[in-house]
Amino acid sequence: MADLHLMYLNHQNNTIHYIRFGSGAKLLFCLHGYGENSEEFRALAEQLDKAYTVIGIDLPLHGKTVWRQAEFLPPDLQLILLSIAEKEMPGTSQWALAGYSMGGRLALTLAQHYTSSITKLILLAPDGLKLNFWYWLTTQTRVGNRLFRQTMNNPTWLFRAMKWARKAGLLNQSIFKFSHRYLDDPEQRNQLYERWTLFRNFRPDTTLLSHLLKSSKLPALFFFGNYDRIITTRQGERFLQKSGTQARLYIIEAGHRLLKPAFAATIAERIYQQPA
């Protein structure tokens, strides 16, 4: 089992909580999914600890991280990674970067803006490869954000619309259940509003990313669940068609939750196989 250390970093007026797994010579940062925390990467880290020192970060408004700023920008996250790298491996300015689901969107955005910092990009069911109209409307427009706030306070109309869409076959059962997981409880709805709004500045440009992956020859590994109805393999296939030979796509016999211990060894094997 990988050695585990609970750590904190003061960043401006914020306190960042992170977990360090193992003590390998290479550095790997991991960004978790929505509503989760750095513990989600434990099983994968235990498969990688001989080669990597794995750093799992509790993102703002998640886990034990205390975030007091009104905004969270890509330069903030990059500076946090640089600060942790200097603390854990002095002199290190490059690292592998992994992101799962929402964390994948953050990782893609960092790869777009700070390509030279990344030695290997690992995306697990990553959000951000396809424009989500509702996310754009609720986070990028004033009217949409106001409606989002009002809906989270009183979601009756939304529940009715979702139920109608489900009966009409316009909303699959996986997304229906996934949505209710975060909408049924008032506190969860409030967190959804705050988190979506805070992370609104992480918007990867897939066309630019495709070009960057080609020109930089950055090794990129994309993992998708064969039965994932939330972020489908088709999204990855379309993106990789434009992204050159350095990008690899792997299909896991799983749904959306790729960080389950059952899949850790398979994913780790693919990471080891791809040189950085």
N, C-alpha and C positions, 0 to 999 in steps of 0.2 A: 504494500500500500504506500502511495506517495506521502512524503512528509507534508503536513499542512500547517500553514502559519496564517493567522488572522492579523491583518495589517491596516493601518490608517495613514492617509496622506492629507495634510492641510493644503487646500487649493483656494487661494484668495479667501473668501469668507465661508468656504464650504469644507466639509469633511468627507473625504472619499474613503469608503471601506473596500478593501480588496483581500483576496485570498491567494497566497502563494503555494503552489503545489510543486513538490520535487525540487531538483537542483541541477537539471541538465544544462549543458553549455549554451544552448540556444534559448532565446526568449520568445515566448508565445503569449500574446494578449488575447483574452476571450471576452466577448460581449454577449450577454444573455438576451433572452427574449422578453416580451412584454409580461409584466407582472411576476417576473422571476428574479433570481439573484445569482451570484457567482457560484453558489453551491451546485448549480445545474451541470457544471463542467467537471465535477469530481471524477466520475467514472472514466471519462475520456482522458483526463489528466493522469490518472493512474496507469493508463496505457502508454503515455508519452513521456513519463518523468525521467527515463534514462537519457533521453536526447534533449528535452526541453525543461526549462523552468517556466511553468505555466502560471500566468497571472489572470485570475478571474476578478473582474471589477463589478461592484454593485453600481449600476448606473443611477443617475439622479432620479429621485422620487421612487427608488427601489431599494430593497434590502436595508442595510444599516448606513447607507450613505445619507448625509444631511446636506441638501442643496438649498441654498438661500437666495440665489440669484433669480431674477425674473426670466432670464434667457439662458439657453444652453446652445452653444454654437460649435461647429466643427473645430475651430481653433482651440476652444476650451478642452475638448476631448483629446486633441493632439498634444496639448501642453500637459494634460494629466498623464498621458502615456509616457511622454518624455521625462516627466518628473519621477514617475515610478521606476522607469528604466534606469535613471541615474542613481536612484536609491538602492535598487536591487542588483544592478550590474553596472557599476560606474564606468562611464566611457562608452556605453552602448547607445547608439542612435538609430539602430535598425532592428526590426523584429518581425516575426510571423504574426498574422492577425486573423483571428477566427470570429465569426459572428453567426448567431443562430436567430432565425426569424426576425424580429425587430432589430436585434443586434446586427443582423446581416445588412440591414439598410444603413446602419451607422458605419459598418465596416466598408461597405461599398462607397459611401461618401468620403471616408478618409482615404481610400485608395484613389479616388478621383483627385483629391486635393494634395495628398502627401504621398504620392507613389514611391518616391525614392526612399521613404522610411520603411517600406514593407518588403520583406524578403519572400514571403509566401502568403497568399490570401486563401482562407478556408471559409467557405460559405455553406451553411447548413440550413436548408429550407429558407433562403434569405428573402425577406421582404424587400421591395424597392426595384425589382426588375420590371414591374408592370405598374403603370399609373393607376392608383386607386382613386376613382373620381370622388368618392365620399370623403376620403381622407384629405384630398386636395381642397374640396369645398369647405370643410369644417376647420381647416388649419391655415389656409392661404387666403381666405376672403373674410372680410369683416362681417358680412351678412351671414355667411355660413357658420362662422365661429359663434356669433350671437345665437343663431338657431340651435347650434350644438349645445351651448350652455343651457338654453331653455329646455331643450329635450332631455338633457341629463337630470334636470330638476323635475320634469314631468314627462316621462317616456310613454304615456298611454298610447298616443297616436303611433309611435314607432313599433310598439308591441303588436298593435293591430295590423300595421303594414307588413311586418315580418310574418305574421301568421297567415295573412292573405297570400304573400309571395311564396310561402312554403307550400300552401295548398295548390297554388297555380303552377308549381314546379319551377319557379324563378329563383328559388333559394334552396340550395341543397341542405340536407339534414346536418352535415358536419358543420357548416357555417352557421346554421340556425342554432345548434347546441353551443358552439363556440361563442356566439354573440351573447346568448343568455347567461353564459358563465360570468360575463362582466357587466351585464345590464340589470340583473334582477335585484341587486343590493344597492341601496342609495350611496353608500360609501365607495363601492366599486365604481359606480357611475361617476362620482366626483373625481376619483383617481384617474379614470379614463379621460375625462376632460382635461385635467391638469397635465397628464403625461403626453397625450397627443399634442396638446398645444405647446408644451415645452420642447418636444422633439421635432417641431415643424421645420426647423432649418436643416435637417438632414434629408436632402432630396438628391439622390444620385441621378446623373444624366447618363442613361444607358448607352446612348450613341457615343458620347465622349469616352465613357469607360471602355467600350469595345475598342476604340482607337488606342487608348492608353495601354490596354492589355497587350495589344498587338505590338505597339512600338517599343514598350518597355520590356517585353518578354517576361513579365511578372508571372511566376507560376501561380495558377489559380485553380482551386479544386471546388467544385460545386456538388453538394450532396442533396438529393431530394428523396422523399418518401414515395414509393410507388403508389400508395393509397392515400396520399395527401390531397384533400379536397380544398384546402385553404391556400396553399402555395403549391401549384402543380408543377410536375416535371416539364410540362410544355413551356412554361415561362423560362426555365433554364435552357431548354433546347433552342428556343428562338434566340436567346441572348448569345449562346455559345456559337451559333452559326456565324456570328459576326466577329467573334473575339479571338480567332487565331489558334494556333496549335498548342500554345502554352496552357490553355484552359482545358480542364478535364471535367466531365460530368459523370457522376456515379449515382446509381439508383439503388436505394436500400429498400428491402421488403418491410416497409414500415408506413405509418401514417405521418402526421406532422411532427410528432415528438421524437426527433432523431437523437436526442441526448440521453435516452434511456440506456442503462448499463448493458442491455442485450446487444446494442449496436456499436458499443465503444471500440471493441477490438477490430471490427471490420473497418471502421472509419480511421482508426489509428494506423492500420496497415497501409491504407491508401495514402495517408499523409507521409508516412515513411518512404513510400515508393516514389513520391514526387520530389526531386531534388530542389534545393533552394540555394 
